[in-house]
Amino acid sequence: MGKMRLKKSIFAGTVALFVTAMASVSYGQTQSELCKKMWDNFQGMRAMTGLSAADDAQFAKFTEHAKSISSDSKTSMDSISPDKNYKVLNEEAIYHANEIEKAASNKDLEEIQVQFRRLTIACRNCHKIYKSELKLVP
């Protein structure tokens, strides 16, 4: 009897969490467009993260892509959803994008690669939760 009550409580909690998330997430094209831009910048960096060495032009591209991701994440965080979790996930993406920008200015390809992996995880975590609600890309 105790197991059934626990299962019902877990189910009710999950449903309540889902309903709360649905109610707190803003639907709209703006978020899809922001994520598409971030995805394009992410892919631009991804194409260069396997390099064994980078030149000044490539470091400049890392900086450009990271600044754009940081800016779009700030816009997303400030205008799309008041959800606290959404804010934390965006702050994490902003942090790693800023770290990529710092590493690029220091011409530290190894640190860029480390921070890019962490940015990948931050993006993946957000998309796991909000992909369907916000119709995120991809």
DSSP file with accessible surface (Angstrom, degrees, kcal/mol):
  #  RESIDUE AA STRUCTURE BP1 BP2  ACC     N-H-->O    O-->H-N    N-H-->O    O-->H-N    TCO  KAPPA ALPHA  PHI   PSI    X-CA   Y-CA   Z-CA
    1    1 A M     >        0   0  186      0, 0.0     4,-1.8     0, 0.0     5,-0.1   0.000 360.0 360.0 360.0 -37.8    0.0    0.0    0.0
    2    2 A G  H  >  +     0   0   57      1,-0.2     4,-2.1     2,-0.2     5,-0.1   0.867 360.0  53.5 -65.8 -36.4    2.9    2.4    0.8
    3    3 A K  H  > S+     0   0  170      2,-0.2     4,-2.6     1,-0.2    -1,-0.2   0.892 107.6  50.6 -66.3 -39.7    4.5    1.8   -2.6
    4    4 A M  H  > S+     0   0  111      2,-0.2     4,-2.5     1,-0.2    -1,-0.2   0.912 110.2  49.4 -65.8 -40.6    1.3    2.7   -4.4
    5    5 A R  H  X S+     0   0  161     -4,-1.8     4,-2.4     2,-0.2    -2,-0.2   0.912 111.4  49.9 -64.6 -41.1    0.9    5.9   -2.5
    6    6 A L  H  X S+     0   0  104     -4,-2.1     4,-2.7     2,-0.2     5,-0.2   0.929 110.8  49.2 -62.8 -44.6    4.6    6.8   -3.3
    7    7 A K  H  X S+     0   0  143     -4,-2.6     4,-2.6     1,-0.2    -2,-0.2   0.912 111.8  48.9 -62.1 -42.3    4.0    6.1   -7.0
    8    8 A K  H  X S+     0   0  140     -4,-2.5     4,-2.8     2,-0.2    -1,-0.2   0.904 111.7  49.7 -64.4 -39.2    0.9    8.2   -7.0
    9    9 A S  H  X S+     0   0   71     -4,-2.4     4,-2.6     2,-0.2    -2,-0.2   0.915 111.7  47.7 -65.6 -43.5    2.7   11.0   -5.2
   10   10 A I  H  X S+     0   0  100     -4,-2.7     4,-2.6     2,-0.2    -2,-0.2   0.935 113.7  47.9 -62.4 -44.7    5.6   10.9   -7.7
   11   11 A F  H  X S+     0   0  144     -4,-2.6     4,-2.7    -5,-0.2     5,-0.2   0.939 112.5  48.3 -61.7 -45.9    3.2   10.9  -10.6
   12   12 A A  H  X S+     0   0   57     -4,-2.8     4,-2.7     1,-0.2    -1,-0.2   0.909 112.3  49.6 -62.8 -40.3    1.2   13.8   -9.2
   13   13 A G  H  X S+     0   0   41     -4,-2.6     4,-2.5     2,-0.2    -1,-0.2   0.909 110.7  49.5 -64.8 -40.3    4.4   15.7   -8.6
   14   14 A T  H  X S+     0   0   85     -4,-2.6     4,-2.5     2,-0.2    -2,-0.2   0.924 112.3  47.5 -64.4 -44.2    5.6   15.1  -12.1
   15   15 A V  H  X S+     0   0   61     -4,-2.7     4,-2.8     2,-0.2     5,-0.2   0.931 112.4  49.8 -63.2 -43.6    2.3   16.2  -13.5
   16   16 A A  H  X S+     0   0   53     -4,-2.7     4,-2.5    -5,-0.2    -2,-0.2   0.918 111.4  49.0 -62.3 -41.9    2.3   19.3  -11.3
   17   17 A L  H  X S+     0   0  116     -4,-2.5     4,-2.7     2,-0.2    -1,-0.2   0.925 112.1  48.6 -63.1 -43.8    5.9   20.1  -12.4
   18   18 A F  H  X S+     0   0  109     -4,-2.5     4,-2.7     2,-0.2    -2,-0.2   0.934 112.3  47.8 -62.4 -45.9    5.0   19.7  -16.1
   19   19 A V  H  X S+     0   0   87     -4,-2.8     4,-2.4     1,-0.2    -1,-0.2   0.920 112.5  49.7 -62.8 -42.0    1.9   21.9  -15.8
   20   20 A T  H  X S+     0   0   89     -4,-2.5     4,-2.0    -5,-0.2    -1,-0.2   0.926 111.7  48.3 -62.6 -44.3    3.9   24.6  -14.0
   21   21 A A  H  X S+     0   0   16     -4,-2.7     4,-1.3     1,-0.2    -2,-0.2   0.922 111.5  49.9 -62.7 -42.7    6.6   24.4  -16.7
   22   22 A M  H  < S+     0   0   66     -4,-2.7     3,-0.3     1,-0.2    -1,-0.2   0.907 112.7  47.2 -62.8 -40.0    4.0   24.7  -19.4
   23   23 A A  H  < S+     0   0   87     -4,-2.4    -1,-0.2     1,-0.2    -2,-0.2   0.824 114.6  45.9 -71.8 -30.3    2.4   27.7  -17.7
   24   24 A S  H  < S+     0   0   29     -4,-2.0    59,-0.5    -5,-0.2     2,-0.4   0.604  93.6  90.1 -91.7 -10.4    5.7   29.5  -17.1
   25   25 A V  S  < S-     0   0    7     -4,-1.3     2,-0.5    -3,-0.3    56,-0.1  -0.720  72.2-134.2 -92.4 133.7    7.3   29.0  -20.6
   26   26 A S        -     0   0   52     -2,-0.4     2,-0.3    54,-0.3     5,-0.1  -0.727  16.7-148.0 -87.3 126.2    6.6   31.6  -23.2
   27   27 A Y        +     0   0  108     -2,-0.5     2,-0.2     4,-0.0   107,-0.1  -0.681  41.2 107.3 -89.0 146.6    5.7   30.3  -26.6
   28   28 A G  S  > S-     0   0   38     -2,-0.3     4,-1.0   106,-0.2     3,-0.4  -0.811  73.3 -96.1 159.9 163.1    6.7   32.1  -29.7
   29   29 A Q  H  > S+     0   0  126     -2,-0.2     4,-2.8     1,-0.2     5,-0.2   0.783 106.9  74.0 -68.7 -29.9    8.9   32.5  -32.7
   30   30 A T  H  > S+     0   0   79      1,-0.2     4,-2.5     2,-0.2    -1,-0.2   0.920  98.2  45.3 -55.6 -45.6   11.3   34.8  -31.0
   31   31 A Q  H  > S+     0   0    4     -3,-0.4     4,-2.8     1,-0.2     5,-0.2   0.915 112.1  51.9 -66.0 -40.5   12.8   31.9  -29.0
   32   32 A S  H  X S+     0   0   13     -4,-1.0     4,-2.3     1,-0.2    -1,-0.2   0.918 111.0  48.1 -60.3 -42.3   13.0   29.7  -32.0
   33   33 A E  H  X S+     0   0  113     -4,-2.8     4,-2.4     2,-0.2    -2,-0.2   0.914 111.7  49.5 -65.6 -42.5   14.8   32.4  -33.9
   34   34 A L  H  X S+     0   0   14     -4,-2.5     4,-2.7    -5,-0.2    -2,-0.2   0.925 112.2  47.7 -61.8 -45.0   17.2   33.0  -31.1
   35   35 A C  H  X S+     0   0    9     -4,-2.8     4,-2.9     2,-0.2    -1,-0.2   0.882 109.3  53.7 -65.6 -35.9   18.0   29.3  -30.8
   36   36 A K  H  X S+     0   0   96     -4,-2.3     4,-2.4    -5,-0.2    -1,-0.2   0.935 110.7  46.6 -62.9 -43.6   18.5   29.0  -34.5
   37   37 A K  H  X S+     0   0  101     -4,-2.4     4,-2.2     2,-0.2    -2,-0.2   0.928 113.8  47.9 -63.4 -43.2   21.0   31.9  -34.4
   38   38 A M  H  X S+     0   0   24     -4,-2.7     4,-3.0     1,-0.2    -2,-0.2   0.903 110.3  52.6 -64.3 -39.3   22.8   30.3  -31.4
   39   39 A W  H  X S+     0   0   77     -4,-2.9     4,-2.9     2,-0.2    -2,-0.2   0.926 108.4  50.4 -61.1 -43.6   22.8   26.9  -33.2
   40   40 A D  H  X S+     0   0   79     -4,-2.4     4,-1.8     1,-0.2    -1,-0.2   0.920 113.9  44.5 -61.2 -42.8   24.4   28.5  -36.2
   41   41 A N  H  X S+     0   0   22     -4,-2.2     4,-2.0     2,-0.2    -2,-0.2   0.890 111.9  53.1 -68.2 -39.0   27.1   30.1  -34.0
   42   42 A F  H  X S+     0   0   18     -4,-3.0     4,-2.8     1,-0.2    -2,-0.2   0.938 109.7  48.3 -59.1 -46.3   27.6   26.9  -32.1
   43   43 A Q  H  X S+     0   0   66     -4,-2.9     4,-2.0     1,-0.2    -1,-0.2   0.857 106.6  57.3 -64.7 -36.1   28.1   25.0  -35.4
   44   44 A G  H  < S+     0   0   22     -4,-1.8     4,-0.4    -5,-0.2    -1,-0.2   0.905 112.8  40.2 -60.7 -40.4   30.6   27.7  -36.5
   45   45 A M  H >X S+     0   0    0     -4,-2.0     3,-1.6     1,-0.2     4,-1.1   0.895 110.0  59.0 -73.5 -39.9   32.7   27.0  -33.4
   46   46 A R  H >< S+     0   0  134     -4,-2.8     3,-0.6     1,-0.3     4,-0.5   0.866  98.1  60.1 -57.5 -37.6   32.2   23.3  -33.6
   47   47 A A  T 3< S+     0   0   86     -4,-2.0    -1,-0.3     1,-0.2    -2,-0.2   0.750 113.4  37.8 -63.0 -22.4   33.8   23.2  -37.0
   48   48 A M  T X4 S+     0   0   18     -3,-1.6     3,-1.6    -4,-0.4    -1,-0.2   0.526  91.0  86.8-107.2  -8.3   37.0   24.6  -35.5
   49   49 A T  T << S+     0   0   27     -4,-1.1    -2,-0.1    -3,-0.6    -1,-0.1   0.712  83.5  60.4 -70.8 -17.1   37.2   22.8  -32.1
   50   50 A G  T 3  S+     0   0   74     -4,-0.5    -1,-0.3    -3,-0.1    -2,-0.1   0.448  79.1 119.1 -87.2   1.7   39.0   19.8  -33.6
   51   51 A L    <   -     0   0   51     -3,-1.6     3,-0.1     1,-0.1    -3,-0.0  -0.315  57.5-151.0 -66.5 148.0   41.9   21.9  -34.7
   52   52 A S  S    S+     0   0  128      1,-0.3     2,-0.3    -2,-0.0    -1,-0.1   0.656  86.5   9.5 -89.9 -16.9   45.3   21.2  -33.3
   53   53 A A  S    S-     0   0   68     56,-0.1     2,-0.3     2,-0.0    -1,-0.3  -0.976  70.4-153.1-155.0 153.6   46.3   24.9  -33.8
   54   54 A A        -     0   0   24     -2,-0.3     2,-0.2    53,-0.1    55,-0.1  -0.968   8.5-140.4-131.6 150.9   44.4   28.0  -34.7
   55   55 A D     >  -     0   0   84     -2,-0.3     4,-2.4     1,-0.0     3,-0.2  -0.455  39.6 -91.1-100.4 178.7   45.4   31.3  -36.3
   56   56 A D  H  > S+     0   0  106      1,-0.2     4,-2.4     2,-0.2     5,-0.2   0.870 125.1  54.0 -59.2 -39.1   44.3   34.8  -35.5
   57   57 A A  H  > S+     0   0   63      2,-0.2     4,-1.8     1,-0.2    -1,-0.2   0.897 109.7  47.5 -64.4 -38.7   41.3   34.7  -37.9
   58   58 A Q  H  > S+     0   0   53     -3,-0.2     4,-2.3     2,-0.2    -2,-0.2   0.907 110.6  50.7 -71.1 -39.6   40.0   31.5  -36.3
   59   59 A F  H  X S+     0   0   13     -4,-2.4     4,-2.3     1,-0.2    -2,-0.2   0.901 108.9  53.2 -62.3 -37.8   40.4   33.0  -32.8
   60   60 A A  H  X S+     0   0   56     -4,-2.4     4,-2.6    -5,-0.2    -1,-0.2   0.892 107.8  50.6 -63.7 -37.8   38.5   36.0  -34.0
   61   61 A K  H  X S+     0   0  115     -4,-1.8     4,-2.9     2,-0.2     5,-0.3   0.900 107.7  52.6 -66.8 -40.5   35.7   33.7  -35.2
   62   62 A F  H  X S+     0   0    0     -4,-2.3     4,-2.7     2,-0.2     5,-0.2   0.942 111.5  47.5 -57.2 -45.6   35.6   32.0  -31.8
   63   63 A T  H  X S+     0   0   29     -4,-2.3     4,-2.7     2,-0.2     5,-0.2   0.934 112.6  48.4 -61.2 -47.2   35.2   35.4  -30.2
   64   64 A E  H  X S+     0   0  125     -4,-2.6     4,-2.0     1,-0.2    -2,-0.2   0.936 114.4  44.9 -59.8 -48.8   32.5   36.5  -32.6
   65   65 A H  H  X S+     0   0   27     -4,-2.9     4,-2.4     1,-0.2    -1,-0.2   0.918 114.1  49.4 -63.7 -42.9   30.5   33.3  -32.2
   66   66 A A  H  X S+     0   0    0     -4,-2.7     4,-2.6    -5,-0.3    -2,-0.2   0.913 110.1  50.6 -64.8 -42.9   30.8   33.3  -28.4
   67   67 A K  H  X S+     0   0  112     -4,-2.7     4,-2.6    -5,-0.2    -1,-0.2   0.904 111.0  49.6 -60.6 -41.9   29.7   37.0  -28.2
   68   68 A S  H  X S+     0   0   32     -4,-2.0     4,-2.8    -5,-0.2     5,-0.2   0.927 111.3  47.9 -65.0 -43.5   26.7   36.2  -30.3
   69   69 A I  H  X S+     0   0    3     -4,-2.4     4,-2.5     2,-0.2     5,-0.2   0.934 113.1  49.0 -63.3 -43.1   25.7   33.2  -28.2
   70   70 A S  H  X S+     0   0    5     -4,-2.6     4,-2.2     2,-0.2    -2,-0.2   0.941 113.2  46.5 -61.8 -45.9   26.2   35.2  -25.0
   71   71 A S  H  X S+     0   0   63     -4,-2.6     4,-2.4     1,-0.2    -2,-0.2   0.924 114.2  46.5 -63.3 -46.2   24.1   38.1  -26.3
   72   72 A D  H  X S+     0   0    7     -4,-2.8     4,-2.5     1,-0.2    -1,-0.2   0.874 111.1  52.6 -67.6 -34.6   21.3   35.9  -27.6
   73   73 A S  H  X S+     0   0    1     -4,-2.5     4,-2.8    -5,-0.2    -1,-0.2   0.899 109.1  49.9 -66.6 -39.0   21.2   33.9  -24.3
   74   74 A K  H  X S+     0   0   96     -4,-2.2     4,-2.6     2,-0.2     5,-0.2   0.927 111.4  48.4 -63.4 -44.7   20.9   37.2  -22.4
   75   75 A T  H  X S+     0   0   62     -4,-2.4     4,-2.1     2,-0.2     5,-0.3   0.939 113.4  48.0 -59.8 -45.4   18.0   38.3  -24.7
   76   76 A S  H  X>S+     0   0    0     -4,-2.5     4,-2.2     1,-0.2     5,-0.8   0.938 113.4  46.9 -60.6 -47.4   16.4   34.9  -24.2
   77   77 A M  H  <5S+     0   0   30     -4,-2.8     4,-0.2     1,-0.2    -1,-0.2   0.893 117.1  43.1 -64.1 -40.1   16.8   34.9  -20.4
   78   78 A D  H  <5S+     0   0  126     -4,-2.6    -1,-0.2    -5,-0.2    -2,-0.2   0.771 128.8  21.2 -80.1 -26.6   15.5   38.5  -20.1
   79   79 A S  H  <5S+     0   0   74     -4,-2.1    -2,-0.2    -5,-0.2    -3,-0.2   0.574 115.2  54.1-122.9  -8.9   12.5   38.4  -22.4
   80   80 A I  T  <5S+     0   0   14     -4,-2.2   -54,-0.3    -5,-0.3    -3,-0.2   0.916 107.7  10.2 -97.8 -51.7   11.4   34.8  -23.0
   81   81 A S      < -     0   0    8     -5,-0.8    -1,-0.3    -4,-0.2   -56,-0.1  -0.986  40.9-158.2-139.7 132.4   10.6   33.0  -19.8
   82   82 A P        +     0   0  114      0, 0.0   -57,-0.1     0, 0.0    -1,-0.1   0.474  57.4 127.6 -82.3  -1.1   10.4   34.1  -16.1
   83   83 A D     >  -     0   0   22    -59,-0.5     4,-1.9     1,-0.1     5,-0.1  -0.334  59.3-142.1 -59.2 128.1   11.1   30.4  -15.1
   84   84 A K  H  > S+     0   0  177      1,-0.2     4,-2.2     2,-0.2     5,-0.2   0.884 100.8  52.1 -62.7 -39.2   14.0   30.3  -12.6
   85   85 A N  H  > S+     0   0   98      2,-0.2     4,-2.5     1,-0.2    -1,-0.2   0.901 106.9  53.3 -64.2 -39.7   15.4   27.1  -14.1
   86   86 A Y  H  > S+     0   0    2      1,-0.2     4,-2.3     2,-0.2    -1,-0.2   0.914 108.7  50.3 -61.2 -40.9   15.4   28.7  -17.5
   87   87 A K  H  X S+     0   0  105     -4,-1.9     4,-2.6     2,-0.2    -2,-0.2   0.931 110.3  49.1 -63.3 -45.7   17.3   31.6  -16.1
   88   88 A V  H  X S+     0   0   83     -4,-2.2     4,-2.1     1,-0.2    -2,-0.2   0.923 111.0  49.8 -61.5 -43.5   19.9   29.3  -14.5
   89   89 A L  H  X S+     0   0   20     -4,-2.5     4,-1.9     1,-0.2    -1,-0.2   0.904 112.4  47.3 -64.1 -40.3   20.4   27.3  -17.7
   90   90 A N  H  X S+     0   0   10     -4,-2.3     4,-2.8     2,-0.2    -1,-0.2   0.895 109.0  54.4 -67.9 -38.3   20.9   30.5  -19.8
   91   91 A E  H  X S+     0   0   83     -4,-2.6     4,-2.6     1,-0.2    -2,-0.2   0.886 107.2  51.9 -61.7 -37.1   23.3   31.9  -17.2
   92   92 A E  H  X S+     0   0   64     -4,-2.1     4,-2.2     2,-0.2     5,-0.2   0.928 110.4  47.1 -65.0 -44.0   25.3   28.7  -17.6
   93   93 A A  H  X S+     0   0    7     -4,-1.9     4,-2.5     1,-0.2    -2,-0.2   0.923 112.6  50.3 -63.3 -41.9   25.4   29.1  -21.4
   94   94 A I  H  X S+     0   0   16     -4,-2.8     4,-2.7     1,-0.2     5,-0.2   0.922 108.6  52.9 -61.8 -44.3   26.4   32.7  -21.0
   95   95 A Y  H  X S+     0   0  126     -4,-2.6     4,-2.1     1,-0.2    -2,-0.2   0.943 112.5  43.0 -57.4 -49.4   29.2   31.8  -18.6
   96   96 A H  H  X S+     0   0   18     -4,-2.2     4,-2.1     2,-0.2    -1,-0.2   0.874 112.5  52.7 -69.9 -35.3   30.8   29.2  -20.9
   97   97 A A  H  X S+     0   0    0     -4,-2.5     4,-2.3    -5,-0.2    -1,-0.2   0.923 110.5  48.8 -63.0 -41.5   30.4   31.5  -24.0
   98   98 A N  H  X S+     0   0   49     -4,-2.7     4,-2.4     1,-0.2    -2,-0.2   0.875 109.3  52.4 -65.5 -36.0   32.2   34.2  -22.0
   99   99 A E  H  X S+     0   0   31     -4,-2.1     4,-2.6     2,-0.2    -1,-0.2   0.871 108.0  51.4 -67.1 -35.8   34.9   31.8  -21.1
  100  100 A I  H  X S+     0   0    0     -4,-2.1     4,-2.7     2,-0.2    -2,-0.2   0.927 109.0  51.2 -64.0 -42.7   35.3   30.9  -24.8
  101  101 A E  H  X S+     0   0   55     -4,-2.3     4,-2.2     1,-0.2    -2,-0.2   0.928 111.4  47.2 -60.9 -44.0   35.7   34.5  -25.6
  102  102 A K  H  X S+     0   0  113     -4,-2.4     4,-1.6     1,-0.2    -1,-0.2   0.927 112.4  49.3 -62.4 -45.8   38.4   35.0  -22.9
  103  103 A A  H  <>S+     0   0    4     -4,-2.6     5,-3.0     1,-0.2    -1,-0.2   0.881 109.7  52.1 -63.1 -37.4   40.2   31.9  -24.1
  104  104 A A  H ><5S+     0   0    2     -4,-2.7     3,-1.3     1,-0.2    -1,-0.2   0.902 107.3  51.6 -65.6 -39.7   40.1   33.2  -27.6
  105  105 A S  H 3<5S+     0   0   82     -4,-2.2    -1,-0.2     1,-0.3    -2,-0.2   0.817 113.3  45.6 -67.1 -27.1   41.6   36.5  -26.6
  106  106 A N  T 3<5S-     0   0  123     -4,-1.6    -1,-0.3    -5,-0.2    -2,-0.2   0.358 111.9-124.4 -91.0   1.7   44.4   34.6  -24.9
  107  107 A K  T < 5 +     0   0  111     -3,-1.3     2,-0.9     1,-0.2    -3,-0.2   0.872  57.9 152.5  55.1  43.5   44.8   32.3  -27.9
  108  108 A D     >< +     0   0   68     -5,-3.0     4,-2.0     1,-0.2    -1,-0.2  -0.783  18.8 175.1-107.4  87.2   44.2   29.3  -25.7
  109  109 A L  H  > S+     0   0   19     -2,-0.9     4,-2.5     1,-0.2    -1,-0.2   0.868  77.7  57.1 -63.0 -37.4   42.7   26.6  -28.0
  110  110 A E  H  > S+     0   0  143      1,-0.2     4,-2.1     2,-0.2    -1,-0.2   0.927 108.5  46.2 -61.7 -43.3   42.8   23.9  -25.4
  111  111 A E  H  > S+     0   0   60      2,-0.2     4,-2.9     1,-0.2     5,-0.3   0.880 109.5  55.3 -68.1 -35.6   40.6   26.1  -23.0
  112  112 A I  H  X S+     0   0    0     -4,-2.0     4,-2.7     1,-0.2    -1,-0.2   0.937 108.1  49.1 -59.0 -45.3   38.3   26.9  -25.9
  113  113 A Q  H  X S+     0   0   43     -4,-2.5     4,-2.0     2,-0.2    -2,-0.2   0.911 112.0  48.0 -63.0 -41.1   37.8   23.2  -26.5
  114  114 A V  H  X S+     0   0   29     -4,-2.1     4,-1.8     1,-0.2    -2,-0.2   0.950 115.2  44.3 -63.1 -49.0   37.1   22.6  -22.7
  115  115 A Q  H  X S+     0   0    3     -4,-2.9     4,-2.7     1,-0.2    -2,-0.2   0.849 109.0  57.4 -68.0 -31.9   34.6   25.4  -22.5
  116  116 A F  H  X S+     0   0   14     -4,-2.7     4,-2.6    -5,-0.3    -1,-0.2   0.920 105.8  50.1 -64.5 -41.5   33.0   24.4  -25.8
  117  117 A R  H  X S+     0   0  146     -4,-2.0     4,-1.9     1,-0.2    -2,-0.2   0.912 112.4  47.6 -61.4 -40.6   32.3   20.9  -24.3
  118  118 A R  H  X S+     0   0  122     -4,-1.8     4,-2.3     2,-0.2    -2,-0.2   0.878 110.3  51.5 -69.2 -36.7   30.8   22.6  -21.3
  119  119 A L  H  X S+     0   0    0     -4,-2.7     4,-2.8     2,-0.2     5,-0.2   0.907 107.0  54.8 -63.6 -40.6   28.7   24.9  -23.5
  120  120 A T  H  X S+     0   0   26     -4,-2.6     4,-2.6     1,-0.2    -2,-0.2   0.926 109.4  46.8 -57.5 -45.2   27.5   21.9  -25.4
  121  121 A I  H  X S+     0   0   82     -4,-1.9     4,-2.7     2,-0.2    -1,-0.2   0.917 111.1  51.8 -65.0 -42.0   26.3   20.3  -22.1
  122  122 A A  H  X S+     0   0    0     -4,-2.3     4,-1.8     2,-0.2    -2,-0.2   0.930 112.7  45.0 -61.1 -44.6   24.6   23.6  -21.0
  123  123 A C  H  X S+     0   0   40     -4,-2.8     4,-2.6     1,-0.2    -2,-0.2   0.930 112.7  51.4 -64.4 -44.4   22.7   23.8  -24.3
  124  124 A R  H  X S+     0   0  139     -4,-2.6     4,-2.2    -5,-0.2    -2,-0.2   0.904 107.6  52.9 -61.0 -41.4   21.8   20.1  -24.2
  125  125 A N  H  X S+     0   0   51     -4,-2.7     4,-1.1     2,-0.2    -1,-0.2   0.911 111.0  46.4 -62.1 -41.9   20.4   20.5  -20.6
  126  126 A C  H  X S+     0   0   15     -4,-1.8     4,-3.1     1,-0.2     3,-0.5   0.937 112.3  49.9 -65.8 -44.9   18.2   23.4  -21.6
  127  127 A H  H  X S+     0   0   42     -4,-2.6     4,-1.7     1,-0.2     5,-0.3   0.825 102.8  61.2 -66.5 -30.5   16.9   21.6  -24.7
  128  128 A K  H  < S+     0   0  155     -4,-2.2    -1,-0.2    -5,-0.2    -2,-0.2   0.884 117.4  30.4 -60.4 -37.5   16.1   18.5  -22.7
  129  129 A I  H  < S+     0   0   80     -4,-1.1     4,-0.3    -3,-0.5    -2,-0.2   0.895 133.5  25.7 -88.0 -44.5   13.7   20.5  -20.6
  130  130 A Y  H  X S+     0   0    3     -4,-3.1     4,-2.6    -5,-0.2     6,-0.3   0.460  86.4 100.5-107.9  -1.1   12.4   23.2  -23.0
  131  131 A K  H  X>S+     0   0   99     -4,-1.7     5,-1.5    -5,-0.3     4,-1.1   0.930  91.9  36.5 -55.3 -51.7   12.7   21.9  -26.5
  132  132 A S  H  45S+     0   0   90     -5,-0.3    -1,-0.2     3,-0.2    -2,-0.1   0.909 118.1  50.2 -71.9 -38.2    9.1   20.9  -27.0
  133  133 A E  H  45S+     0   0   14     -4,-0.3    -2,-0.2     1,-0.2    -1,-0.2   0.906 124.1  28.4 -67.2 -40.6    7.6   23.8  -25.1
  134  134 A L  H  <5S-     0   0    2     -4,-2.6    -1,-0.2  -107,-0.1    -2,-0.2   0.449 102.0-124.4-100.7  -0.9    9.6   26.4  -27.0
  135  135 A K  T  <5 -     0   0  137     -4,-1.1    -3,-0.2    -5,-0.3    -4,-0.1   0.954  43.4-168.4  55.3  50.8   10.0   24.6  -30.2
  136  136 A L      < -     0   0   10     -5,-1.5    -1,-0.1    -6,-0.3  -104,-0.1  -0.313  21.3 -89.3 -71.5 156.6   13.8   25.0  -29.9
  137  137 A V              0   0   47   -105,-0.2   -98,-0.1     1,-0.1    -1,-0.1  -0.921 360.0 360.0-108.5 135.1   16.1   24.3  -32.8
  138  138 A P              0   0   66      0, 0.0    -1,-0.1     0, 0.0    -2,-0.1   0.654 360.0 360.0 -84.9 360.0   17.3   21.5  -33.2
